[in-house]
Every structure is written in C-alpha cells, then in structure tokens.
Amino acid sequence: GGAAFDSAEEAAKHAAMAAEGVQQGLFSQAEADTFLAVHEELDRLMAEGVVEQSGGMENMQRIVLDQLVEDGQITSDESTLFSVVHDRLLDAGLME
C-alpha cells in the first residue's frame, strides 16, 4: 500500500531541507547542490527497482551509492559528501 513514489514531490522536499540546512550553516550551498544531484540519481535508481529493497533505508542507500560510484554516475567524494550532508540534516532534525 501507501502512496506511489512522487519524484517531483520528493525533489521539492529535499530542496527545501537542503536550503534550510544551508541557512542554518550546516553545510555550504555547493555541498547542498551536490547532495541534491546525488539524491536525484539515488531516487532514480531506487524508482527503477534496480536495488533489492531490504535491510532498511540506510543499508539500501549505501548499496545504491556504491552502485552509482561503480557505474561512474557519481564520484566517491560525492558519495561521501552526500552521506555527511544527509547525517547533518538528520542530526538537525530537518530530515526524518
């Protein structure tokens, strides 16, 4: 069940969270931009069902990030930066 995955709605939510994070000084605009670009790739792969969805969201996210690096879609640095920004958003209570 549940609502269908809406990529446009998700992207808007991520953009709002990233903007709030920049405003709070959690990370730079450039870091936010990288986070959003990587998130777009991550969501695309997950929407395609390329990844076995098991082991919780965090585990799945790590698998997808590794896959994106392997495929040359993102760099290892971008993957690391994504995780750092993601954790800062979680710690600040901006992301559930």
C-alpha positions as CSV (number, residue, x, y, z in Angstrom):
1,G,0.0,0.0,0.0
2,G,0.9,3.6,0.5
3,A,1.1,6.4,-1.9
4,A,3.1,6.0,-5.1
5,F,6.6,7.4,-5.1
6,D,6.4,11.0,-6.4
7,S,9.8,12.1,-7.6
8,A,8.9,15.7,-8.1
9,E,7.4,15.9,-4.6
10,E,10.4,14.2,-3.1
11,A,12.8,16.5,-5.0
12,A,10.9,19.6,-3.7
13,K,11.2,18.2,-0.1
14,H,14.9,17.5,-0.5
15,A,15.5,21.0,-1.9
16,A,13.6,22.6,1.0
17,M,15.6,20.6,3.5
18,A,18.9,21.4,1.8
19,A,18.0,25.2,1.7
20,E,17.2,25.1,5.4
21,G,20.5,23.3,6.1
22,V,22.4,26.0,4.2
23,Q,20.5,28.7,6.1
24,Q,21.4,27.1,9.4
25,G,25.1,26.9,8.4
26,L,25.1,23.1,8.5
27,F,26.8,23.0,5.0
28,S,27.6,25.2,2.0
29,Q,25.3,25.8,-1.0
30,A,27.8,23.8,-3.1
31,E,27.5,20.9,-0.7
32,A,23.7,21.2,-0.8
33,D,23.8,21.2,-4.6
34,T,25.9,18.0,-4.6
35,F,23.6,16.4,-2.1
36,L,20.6,17.2,-4.3
37,A,22.3,16.0,-7.5
38,V,23.3,12.7,-5.9
39,H,19.8,12.3,-4.3
40,E,18.3,12.6,-7.8
41,E,20.5,9.8,-9.1
42,L,19.7,7.7,-5.9
43,D,16.0,8.2,-6.3
44,R,16.2,7.3,-10.0
45,L,17.9,4.0,-9.3
46,M,15.5,3.2,-6.4
47,A,12.5,4.1,-8.6
48,E,13.8,1.7,-11.3
49,G,13.9,-1.0,-8.6
50,V,17.5,-1.8,-9.5
51,V,18.3,-2.4,-5.9
52,E,17.0,-5.2,-3.7
53,Q,14.9,-3.2,-1.1
54,S,15.9,-5.0,2.1
55,G,17.9,-4.2,5.2
56,G,16.4,-0.8,5.9
57,M,16.7,2.5,4.2
58,E,20.2,3.3,5.4
59,N,21.6,0.0,4.1
60,M,19.8,0.4,0.8
61,Q,21.1,3.9,0.5
62,R,24.7,2.7,1.0
63,I,24.2,0.0,-1.6
64,V,22.8,2.4,-4.1
65,L,25.5,5.0,-3.5
66,D,28.2,2.2,-4.0
67,Q,26.4,1.2,-7.2
68,L,26.3,4.8,-8.5
69,V,30.1,5.2,-7.9
70,E,30.7,1.8,-9.6
71,D,28.6,2.9,-12.6
72,G,30.6,6.2,-12.8
73,Q,27.4,8.3,-12.2
74,I,28.9,9.9,-9.1
75,T,32.4,10.1,-7.6
76,S,33.5,8.6,-4.3
77,D,33.9,12.1,-2.9
78,E,30.3,12.9,-3.9
79,S,29.1,9.8,-2.2
80,T,30.9,10.7,1.0
81,L,29.7,14.3,0.9
82,F,26.1,13.0,0.3
83,S,26.3,10.9,3.5
84,V,27.8,13.8,5.5
85,V,25.1,16.2,4.4
86,H,22.4,13.5,5.0
87,D,23.7,12.9,8.6
88,R,23.8,16.6,9.3
89,L,20.2,17.0,8.2
90,L,19.2,14.1,10.4
91,D,21.1,15.4,13.4
92,A,19.5,18.8,13.0
93,G,16.0,17.3,12.8
94,L,15.4,18.6,9.3
95,M,15.1,15.1,7.8
96,E,13.1,12.1,9.1
